Amino acid sequence: MKKVISILHHPLPQEGGRLAEEAGFGWHFRSAKALARYGGYKAIAARPCEGSRTAYRIVDGVAVLLTPSANLSPSPRIWKWSWVSNALADLAEEAVKQGFLPYVHEYRALNSELVIRRIADHPVILQHHGSPPPGRSGSRGLLDFIKGLSKLRRERYLRRIRGTFFVLNEREKFYLENILNVDAEVVVRTMAVDFNELKPLSAEEKAEVRRRFGIGDDAAVLITYVGVFGERFSSVKGAHHLLSIWRQLRSRLKSKVEMVVTGVSEPYLSALRRVGVKAYKLLPHDNYVKLVAASDVYFLPATSGYSYGGISVAAMEAMAVGVPVVSPTLREFPEPSRVEDLGAATGYVDDVKALKEFIDALTYVVENRECYKPWGIRELAKKYYSWESFVKAFDAAARKL
């Protein structure tokens, strides 16, 4: 039987008193669940916890293991990914001895380094989740310099990898192959979403969701998610552009327009609400995807700081429910000639000119929203972003190890 241990490097907060995995969260868990369901794998999903005791659960057919850990940083504002867990590395080493294929998520984290050190001489699949190469942002102080050196040290271990890197875009692929000169295979392969659970809504279903959230049936509805895990506010997804976009759209569009924003915290949350935006810090995932499906356009005014982040999972979810997307990240779609069927791929929104061009593209898609075919969008995206397509790529990589 095929066996995989899917490893995440950081703890996750509980969701309503339950483990994050029991609420369906965590890419280590979601990918392990997909590999078990669609690939026939015996799957373990492992990560650190903030406690001092190991925890074990079976969730949706996946063995979830949480190991004790310690945080080297007193605050995520100083060092975001600073968790270490020797127990996690021990678990990975033992799993390899038992014939499990290690699948390590985000290979530039401290915990991932501990794991990779133990299993570097064994076949492994490493997953990129958007981290940029060392030195890309430049050093702004002593701490940034130290963190840069730490990341450079980890790059040495990546050269030793026997196996496959799954990366989010061609830029990371170029870096690994041509700058770092890794020996392992590098494949552009993003995370995925469950197209079996995400589908376009009927007109009646869409009207019901809009009524529940106080949105008019005659409004053009735009929605975005600008949250970044572990951060209260981040500009990489363009949260700081939202007020300008809202003002411009209200003055440009003759029809009624409403904007829904999720993933923002105070004081920005209150500022958006004061000008009429329906803003939420965080919504339960079921409610969020229903709101997306009941909307007319998904948009993401990302800056170039997000250029290593891939197409974005939120954009995949929007396409799965048949909603057109306006985003710089749509440039990552594997079929460039079909992008116009999905929405609009803009430039990264780094200055006033780029912001105007983004709003121009967003206005165009809103005004022509009836031209986009929900089921056509869904089927085109499904070829690349379904869990079935992910498992197919994972199986192909595993057979080569």
C-alpha positions in Angstrom: 0.0 0.0 0.0 1.2 3.5 -0.8 2.0 5.5 2.3 2.7 9.2 2.8 3.4 11.5 5.8 2.4 15.1 5.1 4.3 17.5 7.3 3.5 21.1 8.2 6.1 23.2 10.0 3.9 25.4 12.3 1.1 25.0 14.8 -2.5 25.9 13.9 -5.1 27.5 16.1 -8.1 25.5 17.3 -11.4 26.1 15.4 -14.4 26.3 17.7 -12.7 24.1 20.3 -11.7 21.5 17.7 -8.4 20.8 16.1 -7.9 22.8 12.9 -7.8 19.5 11.0 -11.2 18.5 12.4 -12.5 21.8 10.9 -10.8 20.9 7.6 -7.9 23.3 7.8 -4.1 22.8 7.2 -2.5 22.1 3.9 -0.7 19.1 5.4 -4.1 17.7 6.3 -6.0 18.7 3.1 -3.4 17.2 0.9 -3.2 14.0 3.0 -6.9 13.7 2.9 -6.9 14.0 -0.9 -4.1 11.5 -1.3 -6.1 9.0 0.8 -9.4 9.7 -0.9 -8.3 9.9 -4.5 -5.0 8.1 -4.5 -5.5 5.2 -2.1 -2.6 6.3 0.2 -2.3 5.4 3.8 -1.9 9.0 5.1 -0.5 10.7 8.2 -0.8 14.5 8.6 1.8 15.8 11.1 2.5 19.2 12.6 3.7 20.8 15.8 1.3 21.9 18.5 1.8 24.7 21.1 1.5 22.2 24.0 4.1 19.9 25.6 2.2 16.6 24.8 1.8 14.6 21.6 -1.8 14.4 20.3 -3.3 11.8 18.0 -6.7 11.7 16.1 -8.2 10.0 13.1 -9.9 12.7 11.0 -11.6 11.7 7.7 -9.5 8.6 7.4 -6.2 10.5 8.0 -4.1 9.9 11.1 -3.4 13.4 12.6 -0.3 13.6 14.8 0.7 16.7 16.7 4.1 16.9 18.3 5.4 19.2 21.2 7.3 22.3 20.0 8.9 25.5 21.2 8.8 29.0 19.7 12.2 30.7 19.4 10.6 34.1 18.9 8.5 36.0 21.5 6.4 37.6 18.7 5.6 36.8 15.0 6.3 40.5 14.3 10.0 39.6 15.0 10.2 36.2 13.4 7.1 34.7 11.8 8.1 31.1 11.3 10.2 30.3 14.4 8.8 27.1 15.7 11.1 24.1 16.3 10.1 20.6 17.2 12.7 17.8 17.5 9.8 15.4 18.1 8.5 16.3 14.6 11.8 15.4 13.1 11.9 12.2 15.1 8.5 11.3 13.8 9.5 12.0 10.2 12.6 9.9 10.5 10.7 7.0 12.0 8.0 7.2 9.4 10.6 7.0 6.6 11.9 3.8 8.2 8.3 2.4 8.1 8.1 3.1 4.4 6.2 6.4 4.4 7.0 8.9 1.7 7.7 12.3 3.4 5.9 15.3 1.9 7.2 18.5 3.5 5.2 21.7 3.2 7.2 25.0 2.9 10.8 24.0 2.8 12.3 27.3 4.0 11.1 27.1 7.6 13.1 26.2 10.7 11.1 23.1 11.5 11.3 22.0 7.9 15.1 22.2 8.1 15.1 20.0 11.1 13.0 17.4 9.3 15.1 17.7 6.1 18.3 17.2 8.0 17.1 13.8 9.3 15.7 12.5 5.9 17.9 14.3 3.3 19.4 11.0 2.2 15.9 9.5 1.5 13.5 10.3 -1.4 11.2 13.2 -0.4 8.6 15.6 -2.0 8.9 19.2 -0.9 6.1 21.7 -1.4 6.6 25.4 -2.0 4.0 27.7 -0.4 5.1 31.1 -1.5 8.4 31.8 0.3 10.8 33.9 -1.8 14.5 32.9 -2.2 17.0 34.4 0.3 18.0 38.0 -0.2 15.2 39.0 -2.5 13.8 41.6 -0.2 17.2 42.9 1.0 18.4 43.4 4.5 16.7 46.2 6.5 18.5 45.6 9.8 20.4 43.2 12.0 17.5 40.8 12.5 16.7 40.7 8.8 20.3 40.0 8.1 20.4 37.1 10.6 17.2 35.7 9.2 18.6 35.9 5.7 21.7 34.0 6.8 19.5 31.4 8.4 17.6 30.9 5.2 20.8 30.7 3.2 21.9 27.9 5.4 18.7 26.0 4.7 19.3 26.4 1.0 22.3 24.1 1.3 20.1 21.2 2.4 17.9 21.8 -0.6 20.8 21.0 -2.9 21.0 17.5 -1.3 17.3 16.6 -1.9 16.6 13.4 -3.7 13.1 13.6 -5.0 10.8 16.4 -6.3 10.1 20.0 -5.5 6.5 21.1 -6.1 6.6 24.9 -6.6 3.9 27.5 -7.2 5.4 29.3 -10.2 8.1 29.4 -12.9 10.1 32.0 -10.9 10.8 29.6 -8.1 11.4 26.8 -10.6 14.1 28.9 -12.3 15.7 29.8 -9.0 16.0 26.2 -7.8 17.2 24.9 -11.2 19.4 27.7 -12.4 20.6 29.6 -9.3 20.6 27.0 -6.6 21.3 24.1 -9.0 19.4 21.4 -7.2 19.6 17.9 -8.3 16.0 17.1 -7.7 13.2 17.4 -10.2 11.3 20.7 -10.0 7.6 20.7 -11.1 5.1 23.6 -11.1 2.3 22.2 -9.0 0.1 24.2 -6.8 -2.2 23.2 -4.0 -5.8 22.4 -5.0 -9.4 22.7 -4.0 -12.3 20.2 -3.9 -14.3 20.7 -7.1 -16.6 18.0 -5.9 -17.8 20.3 -3.1 -17.5 23.6 -4.9 -20.0 24.3 -7.7 -21.8 27.3 -9.2 -25.1 28.3 -7.5 -28.5 28.4 -9.2 -30.2 31.7 -9.5 -32.4 30.8 -6.6 -29.5 29.7 -4.4 -27.6 32.8 -5.2 -30.6 35.0 -4.3 -31.0 33.2 -1.0 -27.3 33.7 0.0 -27.5 37.4 -0.9 -30.6 37.9 1.2 -28.9 36.1 4.2 -26.0 38.6 4.0 -28.1 41.7 3.3 -27.0 42.1 -0.4 -29.4 43.3 -2.9 -30.4 41.1 -5.9 -29.8 43.9 -8.3 -26.3 44.7 -7.1 -23.0 43.9 -8.9 -21.1 42.1 -6.1 -17.3 42.0 -5.8 -15.6 39.9 -3.2 -12.0 39.4 -2.1 -9.9 37.7 0.6 -6.8 39.6 1.6 -5.8 37.7 4.8 -2.4 36.3 5.3 -2.0 33.5 7.8 -0.2 34.7 11.0 -0.5 38.4 10.2 -3.1 40.9 11.3 -2.6 43.1 8.2 -0.5 42.6 5.1 -0.2 44.7 2.0 1.1 41.9 -0.2 -2.5 41.1 -1.3 -3.3 44.8 -1.7 -5.5 45.4 1.4 -4.2 49.0 1.4 -5.7 49.6 -2.0 -9.3 48.6 -1.1 -10.6 52.0 -0.1 -9.3 53.6 -3.4 -10.8 50.7 -5.4 -14.2 51.1 -3.7 -14.3 54.9 -4.2 -13.4 54.6 -7.9 -15.9 51.8 -8.6 -18.8 53.7 -7.0 -18.0 56.7 -9.1 -17.5 54.8 -12.3 -20.3 52.2 -12.3 -23.8 53.4 -13.0 -25.3 50.2 -11.6 -25.5 49.5 -7.9 -22.3 47.9 -6.6 -21.4 46.2 -3.4 -18.1 45.0 -2.1 -17.4 42.2 0.3 -14.0 42.0 2.0 -12.7 39.2 4.2 -9.4 38.7 6.0 -9.0 42.2 7.6 -8.6 43.3 11.2 -9.1 46.5 13.2 -8.8 49.4 12.6 -9.1 48.7 8.9 -12.2 46.6 9.4 -14.1 49.6 10.9 -12.8 52.0 8.3 -14.1 49.8 5.4 -17.5 49.3 7.1 -17.9 53.1 7.6 -17.8 53.7 3.8 -20.3 50.9 3.1 -18.1 47.9 2.4 -19.3 44.6 3.9 -16.0 43.7 5.7 -15.3 40.6 7.9 -12.3 39.6 9.9 -12.9 36.0 9.2 -15.9 33.9 8.0 -16.4 30.2 8.4 -15.2 28.6 5.2 -18.7 27.3 4.2 -20.1 30.8 4.5 -17.2 32.3 2.7 -17.4 30.1 -0.4 -21.1 30.5 -0.6 -20.6 34.3 -0.6 -18.1 33.9 -3.3 -20.5 31.8 -5.4 -23.2 34.4 -4.9 -20.9 37.2 -6.1 -20.2 38.4 -9.6 -16.4 38.9 -9.6 -13.6 37.8 -7.4 -10.7 40.3 -7.3 -7.2 40.5 -5.7 -5.1 43.7 -6.1 -1.9 41.9 -5.2 1.5 43.7 -5.1 4.7 42.2 -6.4 5.4 41.1 -2.8 3.0 38.3 -3.6 4.7 37.3 -6.8 6.0 34.0 -5.3 2.6 33.1 -3.9 1.1 31.5 -7.0 -2.4 31.9 -8.4 -3.9 31.9 -4.8 -6.2 29.3 -3.4 -9.0 31.9 -3.1 -8.8 32.5 -6.8 -9.1 28.7 -7.4 -12.2 28.5 -5.2 -13.7 31.4 -7.1 -13.2 29.7 -10.4 -14.5 26.4 -9.0 -17.8 28.1 -8.3 -17.8 29.8 -11.7 -16.9 33.4 -10.7 -14.6 35.4 -13.0 -11.3 36.5 -11.4 -9.4 39.8 -11.8 -5.9 39.5 -10.4 -2.2 39.7 -11.3 -1.9 36.1 -10.1 -4.1 34.9 -13.0 -1.0 35.2 -15.1 0.1 31.9 -13.5 -2.7 30.1 -15.3 -1.1 27.3 -17.4 -3.0 28.2 -20.6 -2.3 31.9 -21.3 -4.6 32.0 -24.3 -7.6 31.0 -22.2 -7.1 33.6 -19.4 -9.7 36.0 -20.9 -12.3 33.2 -20.4 -11.6 33.3 -16.7 -11.5 37.1 -16.1 -8.5 39.5 -16.4 -4.8 39.1 -15.6 -3.4 42.5 -14.6 0.0 43.7 -13.6 1.0 43.7 -9.9 -0.4 46.7 -8.2 2.7 48.5 -7.0 2.0 52.2 -7.9 -0.7 54.6 -8.9 -0.6 53.8 -12.6 -0.9 50.0 -11.9 -3.8 50.7 -9.6 -5.6 52.6 -12.3 -5.0 49.8 -14.8 -6.3 47.3 -12.2 -9.5 49.3 -11.6 -9.9 49.6 -15.4 -9.8 45.8 -15.8 -12.1 45.3 -12.8 -14.6 47.7 -14.2 -14.6 46.0 -17.5 -15.2 42.6 -16.0 -18.0 43.9 -13.8 -19.7 45.6 -16.7 -19.4 42.5 -18.9 -20.1 39.9 -16.2 -22.9 38.3 -18.1 -20.4 37.3 -20.8 -18.6 34.9 -18.5 -19.9 31.3 -18.4 -19.8 29.9 -14.8 -19.6 26.2 -15.8 -17.0 27.1 -18.5 -14.8 28.8 -15.9 -15.2 25.9 -13.6 -14.3 23.2 -16.1 -11.3 25.1 -17.4 -9.9 25.6 -13.9 -10.7 22.0 -12.8 -8.1 20.7 -15.3 -5.3 22.2 -13.1 -6.6 22.9 -9.6 -8.7 19.9 -8.6 -7.4 17.4 -6.0 -7.7 14.7 -8.7 -5.1 16.6 -10.8 -2.9 17.1 -7.7 -3.0 13.4 -6.9 -2.1 12.5 -10.5 1.0 14.8 -10.3 1.9 13.4 -6.9 1.7 9.8 -8.1 3.8 10.6 -11.1 6.5 12.2 -8.9 6.3 9.3 -6.4 6.8 6.7 -9.1 10.1 8.4 -10.0 11.6 8.2 -6.5 
